[in-house]
Amino acid sequence: MKKNIVMTIAISFLFFIAFSCKKESQKEILNANLKKTETLLQQSYQVAKTNDNLLKLHVSPDGQFTEPNVMMEDSFYHLNDSLCNQFYLTYCKDMMDGDNMMGGNMMGGNTMHGSAMMATHTYMGDTAIVNQCYRNLNTMRLGHSSHHPIK
């Protein structure tokens, strides 16, 4: 009987160690995915910004083309604007998945979610750069229509 109890405890201990190692590797995968998405977002934003700036230069104040490549620059802007939005939403989804992955079980650590002003999440990544990039993108979107070419 004593031997069975010792074996049960040993197996349980090994199970908990294996489970926590698996969780740690999932966290590393999540962090790598978040970093990759952040990089893609920043690259798309830079391309969109470059094409938006070129568009400002190549459209006259009355909305007429001054360069034959204006429509291509505009299409590149819109393509990368859409990519930025997609990457931002992917980043947000991954952060939510990380929050759900890190809490809600026995080994989850800080699984308490507060309410109102004290609301916290178990998985916290550095979202400052991504959020600032998205705010800049929205500001650029607001100004884009003022120099959009008129056919």
PyMOL commands that set and color helices and strands:
alter all, ss='L'
color gray80, all
select helices_A, chain A and resi 2-58+70-102+116-118+128-147
alter helices_A, ss='H'
color red, helices_A
deselect
rebuild
show_as cartoon
